Amino acid sequence: MNSTAILLGAIAGFTIFLGLPVAFLKNLNTRVQGFFTAMSTGILVFLLVEITSKVIDSIEDLTMSSLSGFPRWGDTIFYTFLFASGLFIGLTGLVWFEKLFIRPATDVELLPAQNARRVSMMIAMGIGLHNFSEGLAIGQAYSWGNTSLAWLLVIGFALHNATEGFGIVGPLSGHPVSWGFLAAMGLIGGGPTLLGSLIGSFWTLKPLEVFFLSLASGSILYVVGELLHLGRKLNMPICFNTLFMKMLSCTISPNRSSMLSQI
């Protein structure tokens, strides 16, 4: 077993635990809860734009190569299919998982705390899929012998993952929560980074990375819809939507930079 790859993945993935204790803040008014929910949504939209643009850029490069006369149309169609299927499975898979394992029968009304935990789990699963692809990138850089790039990715992803903890616990603000539940959410969200790093160090396969990035895009798209619904239930649509749109404008700014774009 590659202990170095495990160490790199652990450093990058488990900084997600740094933001989880925010869930223990009590007596939060509706405005503060709306802020945390909007911040959580903004983080996920940022991830959605970054992930999707990375996959689309790869497909665009293949398309331009094909148009230039290189025999790459087969690869272009294959990666486009991977992107579409991963997006569809990620989106519908969470719907199926939620109905089967999380959401009770339709005639049972969820308490606010139960609904908050449900959304938090969905966020952790979407982030976990995304972090698996990050781990693959770290493991592949290490397997190629590019140690400096591997550590650069680890540092960048570690700083980035520290903010994802806030995204997971955003819906939990003002609700009772246990350390056990937070630990489980941290493992679901951050653990796949370690797993991806270990797999990537032994097995380098570009289609696998593209497929998991597409899965993450679909799952995050579903969770963003859930968070927008939660924001409307806070009875502060103007405050929530204003803050969310400000975060969205910063996310899609043409001057933004990303570690993922350097992979």
Secondary structure as a PSIPRED ss2 file (coil, helix, strand):
# PSIPRED VFORMAT (PSIPRED V4.0)

   1 M C   1.000  0.000  0.000
   2 N C   1.000  0.000  0.000
   3 S H   0.000  1.000  0.000
   4 T H   0.000  1.000  0.000
   5 A H   0.000  1.000  0.000
   6 I H   0.000  1.000  0.000
   7 L H   0.000  1.000  0.000
   8 L H   0.000  1.000  0.000
   9 G H   0.000  1.000  0.000
  10 A H   0.000  1.000  0.000
  11 I H   0.000  1.000  0.000
  12 A H   0.000  1.000  0.000
  13 G H   0.000  1.000  0.000
  14 F H   0.000  1.000  0.000
  15 T H   0.000  1.000  0.000
  16 I H   0.000  1.000  0.000
  17 F H   0.000  1.000  0.000
  18 L H   0.000  1.000  0.000
  19 G H   0.000  1.000  0.000
  20 L H   0.000  1.000  0.000
  21 P H   0.000  1.000  0.000
  22 V H   0.000  1.000  0.000
  23 A H   0.000  1.000  0.000
  24 F H   0.000  1.000  0.000
  25 L C   1.000  0.000  0.000
  26 K C   1.000  0.000  0.000
  27 N C   1.000  0.000  0.000
  28 L C   1.000  0.000  0.000
  29 N C   1.000  0.000  0.000
  30 T H   0.000  1.000  0.000
  31 R H   0.000  1.000  0.000
  32 V H   0.000  1.000  0.000
  33 Q H   0.000  1.000  0.000
  34 G H   0.000  1.000  0.000
  35 F H   0.000  1.000  0.000
  36 F H   0.000  1.000  0.000
  37 T H   0.000  1.000  0.000
  38 A H   0.000  1.000  0.000
  39 M H   0.000  1.000  0.000
  40 S H   0.000  1.000  0.000
  41 T H   0.000  1.000  0.000
  42 G H   0.000  1.000  0.000
  43 I H   0.000  1.000  0.000
  44 L H   0.000  1.000  0.000
  45 V H   0.000  1.000  0.000
  46 F H   0.000  1.000  0.000
  47 L H   0.000  1.000  0.000
  48 L H   0.000  1.000  0.000
  49 V H   0.000  1.000  0.000
  50 E H   0.000  1.000  0.000
  51 I H   0.000  1.000  0.000
  52 T H   0.000  1.000  0.000
  53 S H   0.000  1.000  0.000
  54 K H   0.000  1.000  0.000
  55 V H   0.000  1.000  0.000
  56 I H   0.000  1.000  0.000
  57 D H   0.000  1.000  0.000
  58 S H   0.000  1.000  0.000
  59 I H   0.000  1.000  0.000
  60 E H   0.000  1.000  0.000
  61 D H   0.000  1.000  0.000
  62 L H   0.000  1.000  0.000
  63 T H   0.000  1.000  0.000
  64 M H   0.000  1.000  0.000
  65 S H   0.000  1.000  0.000
  66 S H   0.000  1.000  0.000
  67 L H   0.000  1.000  0.000
  68 S C   1.000  0.000  0.000
  69 G C   1.000  0.000  0.000
  70 F C   1.000  0.000  0.000
  71 P C   1.000  0.000  0.000
  72 R C   1.000  0.000  0.000
  73 W H   0.000  1.000  0.000
  74 G H   0.000  1.000  0.000
  75 D H   0.000  1.000  0.000
  76 T H   0.000  1.000  0.000
  77 I H   0.000  1.000  0.000
  78 F H   0.000  1.000  0.000
  79 Y H   0.000  1.000  0.000
  80 T H   0.000  1.000  0.000
  81 F H   0.000  1.000  0.000
  82 L H   0.000  1.000  0.000
  83 F H   0.000  1.000  0.000
  84 A H   0.000  1.000  0.000
  85 S H   0.000  1.000  0.000
  86 G H   0.000  1.000  0.000
  87 L H   0.000  1.000  0.000
  88 F H   0.000  1.000  0.000
  89 I H   0.000  1.000  0.000
  90 G H   0.000  1.000  0.000
  91 L H   0.000  1.000  0.000
  92 T H   0.000  1.000  0.000
  93 G H   0.000  1.000  0.000
  94 L H   0.000  1.000  0.000
  95 V H   0.000  1.000  0.000
  96 W H   0.000  1.000  0.000
  97 F H   0.000  1.000  0.000
  98 E H   0.000  1.000  0.000
  99 K H   0.000  1.000  0.000
 100 L H   0.000  1.000  0.000
 101 F H   0.000  1.000  0.000
 102 I H   0.000  1.000  0.000
 103 R C   1.000  0.000  0.000
 104 P C   1.000  0.000  0.000
 105 A C   1.000  0.000  0.000
 106 T C   1.000  0.000  0.000
 107 D C   1.000  0.000  0.000
 108 V C   1.000  0.000  0.000
 109 E C   1.000  0.000  0.000
 110 L C   1.000  0.000  0.000
 111 L C   1.000  0.000  0.000
 112 P H   0.000  1.000  0.000
 113 A H   0.000  1.000  0.000
 114 Q H   0.000  1.000  0.000
 115 N H   0.000  1.000  0.000
 116 A H   0.000  1.000  0.000
 117 R H   0.000  1.000  0.000
 118 R H   0.000  1.000  0.000
 119 V H   0.000  1.000  0.000
 120 S H   0.000  1.000  0.000
 121 M H   0.000  1.000  0.000
 122 M H   0.000  1.000  0.000
 123 I H   0.000  1.000  0.000
 124 A H   0.000  1.000  0.000
 125 M H   0.000  1.000  0.000
 126 G H   0.000  1.000  0.000
 127 I H   0.000  1.000  0.000
 128 G H   0.000  1.000  0.000
 129 L H   0.000  1.000  0.000
 130 H H   0.000  1.000  0.000
 131 N H   0.000  1.000  0.000
 132 F H   0.000  1.000  0.000
 133 S H   0.000  1.000  0.000
 134 E H   0.000  1.000  0.000
 135 G H   0.000  1.000  0.000
 136 L H   0.000  1.000  0.000
 137 A H   0.000  1.000  0.000
 138 I H   0.000  1.000  0.000
 139 G H   0.000  1.000  0.000
 140 Q H   0.000  1.000  0.000
 141 A H   0.000  1.000  0.000
 142 Y H   0.000  1.000  0.000
 143 S H   0.000  1.000  0.000
 144 W C   1.000  0.000  0.000
 145 G C   1.000  0.000  0.000
 146 N C   1.000  0.000  0.000
 147 T H   0.000  1.000  0.000
 148 S H   0.000  1.000  0.000
 149 L H   0.000  1.000  0.000
 150 A H   0.000  1.000  0.000
 151 W H   0.000  1.000  0.000
 152 L H   0.000  1.000  0.000
 153 L H   0.000  1.000  0.000
 154 V H   0.000  1.000  0.000
 155 I H   0.000  1.000  0.000
 156 G H   0.000  1.000  0.000
 157 F H   0.000  1.000  0.000
 158 A H   0.000  1.000  0.000
 159 L H   0.000  1.000  0.000
 160 H H   0.000  1.000  0.000
 161 N H   0.000  1.000  0.000
 162 A H   0.000  1.000  0.000
 163 T H   0.000  1.000  0.000
 164 E H   0.000  1.000  0.000
 165 G H   0.000  1.000  0.000
 166 F H   0.000  1.000  0.000
 167 G H   0.000  1.000  0.000
 168 I H   0.000  1.000  0.000
 169 V H   0.000  1.000  0.000
 170 G H   0.000  1.000  0.000
 171 P H   0.000  1.000  0.000
 172 L H   0.000  1.000  0.000
 173 S C   1.000  0.000  0.000
 174 G C   1.000  0.000  0.000
 175 H C   1.000  0.000  0.000
 176 P C   1.000  0.000  0.000
 177 V C   1.000  0.000  0.000
 178 S C   1.000  0.000  0.000
 179 W H   0.000  1.000  0.000
 180 G H   0.000  1.000  0.000
 181 F H   0.000  1.000  0.000
 182 L H   0.000  1.000  0.000
 183 A H   0.000  1.000  0.000
 184 A H   0.000  1.000  0.000
 185 M H   0.000  1.000  0.000
 186 G H   0.000  1.000  0.000
 187 L H   0.000  1.000  0.000
 188 I H   0.000  1.000  0.000
 189 G H   0.000  1.000  0.000
 190 G H   0.000  1.000  0.000
 191 G H   0.000  1.000  0.000
 192 P H   0.000  1.000  0.000
 193 T H   0.000  1.000  0.000
 194 L H   0.000  1.000  0.000
 195 L H   0.000  1.000  0.000
 196 G H   0.000  1.000  0.000
 197 S H   0.000  1.000  0.000
 198 L H   0.000  1.000  0.000
 199 I H   0.000  1.000  0.000
 200 G H   0.000  1.000  0.000
 201 S H   0.000  1.000  0.000
 202 F H   0.000  1.000  0.000
 203 W C   1.000  0.000  0.000
 204 T C   1.000  0.000  0.000
 205 L C   1.000  0.000  0.000
 206 K H   0.000  1.000  0.000
 207 P H   0.000  1.000  0.000
 208 L H   0.000  1.000  0.000
 209 E H   0.000  1.000  0.000
 210 V H   0.000  1.000  0.000
 211 F H   0.000  1.000  0.000
 212 F H   0.000  1.000  0.000
 213 L H   0.000  1.000  0.000
 214 S H   0.000  1.000  0.000
 215 L H   0.000  1.000  0.000
 216 A H   0.000  1.000  0.000
 217 S H   0.000  1.000  0.000
 218 G H   0.000  1.000  0.000
 219 S H   0.000  1.000  0.000
 220 I H   0.000  1.000  0.000
 221 L H   0.000  1.000  0.000
 222 Y H   0.000  1.000  0.000
 223 V H   0.000  1.000  0.000
 224 V H   0.000  1.000  0.000
 225 G H   0.000  1.000  0.000
 226 E H   0.000  1.000  0.000
 227 L H   0.000  1.000  0.000
 228 L H   0.000  1.000  0.000
 229 H H   0.000  1.000  0.000
 230 L H   0.000  1.000  0.000
 231 G H   0.000  1.000  0.000
 232 R H   0.000  1.000  0.000
 233 K H   0.000  1.000  0.000
 234 L C   1.000  0.000  0.000
 235 N C   1.000  0.000  0.000
 236 M C   1.000  0.000  0.000
 237 P H   0.000  1.000  0.000
 238 I H   0.000  1.000  0.000
 239 C H   0.000  1.000  0.000
 240 F H   0.000  1.000  0.000
 241 N H   0.000  1.000  0.000
 242 T H   0.000  1.000  0.000
 243 L H   0.000  1.000  0.000
 244 F H   0.000  1.000  0.000
 245 M H   0.000  1.000  0.000
 246 K H   0.000  1.000  0.000
 247 M H   0.000  1.000  0.000
 248 L H   0.000  1.000  0.000
 249 S H   0.000  1.000  0.000
 250 C H   0.000  1.000  0.000
 251 T H   0.000  1.000  0.000
 252 I C   1.000  0.000  0.000
 253 S C   1.000  0.000  0.000
 254 P C   1.000  0.000  0.000
 255 N C   1.000  0.000  0.000
 256 R C   1.000  0.000  0.000
 257 S C   1.000  0.000  0.000
 258 S C   1.000  0.000  0.000
 259 M C   1.000  0.000  0.000
 260 L H   0.000  1.000  0.000
 261 S H   0.000  1.000  0.000
 262 Q H   0.000  1.000  0.000
 263 I C   1.000  0.000  0.000
